[in-house]
Amino acid sequence: RLYFGPKLESHALQVDARLEPALRVGWAWVRPLVLLFAGALDWIYANLVANYGVAIILLTVLLRVATFPLTQRSMKSMKRLSTVAPQMREIQEKYREDSARMQEEMMSLYRRTGVNPFSAMAGGCLPMLLQMPFMVALYFALQGSIELRHAGFMLWIDDLSAPEHFASIMGVPIRPLPLLMGASMVLQQWLTPSTGDEQQAQQRKMMMLMSGVFTVMFYQFPSGLVLYWLVSNLLGIGQQVVVNREPAK
């Protein structure tokens, strides 16, 4: 028997209970998040705003709030590390020929200032790493939710389950959302406090390269997923600006 129709439990299981495996969306490890996101989007759409684009934005805000303690801690650690950067460079210059003494002096500096270099250096990657499971889950939720098919957001974004189409130049599609998303990733890295450390400089270069890779990759992704990543980046930028303005303790 064949079933041609949307992956809706109320429809498919009425035809045959053996169709249940066909309703499973996403990999097994991320499936609970897929179901959670799909249910949350439907609930927000039905009870708060009748616009799936706005529902994605609200869901993004909720996810940023949920991960706020971790991202805030890493951002503040990075800010504190940047304040002791001149002392770190002085130690590196003074004990360049004695690596053991250099490490000893560095650890002494970290103890005096209360700086955790490991959590601080992870600050640049942590926000992206935290988002990866959510991005994968939302990707499957967008791909598997029939409700999002041809669901418009605003202006030219008339299908959140497919890549946007703003215009074309010589057959090349122009999509503002992925371009803005890539620019927001670059801005977020630019706002991250610098320590002048060679390791962090390499990390920043890698993250800048990742911004370009993500822009190209997201160019073919559903506009709903790009909207999620863009809004999350903008919220992260706002959070970073606030942290940068606060004096480091």
Secondary structure, 3 states (H helix, E strand, C coil): CCCCCCCCHHHHHHHCHHHHHHHCCCCCCCHHHHHHHHHHHHHHHHHCCCCHHHHHHHHHHHHHHHCHHHHHHHHHHHHHHHHCHHHHHHHHHHCCCCHHHHHHHHHHHHHHHCCCHHHHHCCCCHHHHHHHHHHHHHHHHHHHCHHHCCCCCECCECCCCCCCCCEEECCEEECHHHHHHHHHHHHHHHHCCCCCCHHHHHHHHHHHHHHHHHHHHHCCCCHHHHHHHHHHHHHHHHHHHHHHHCCCC
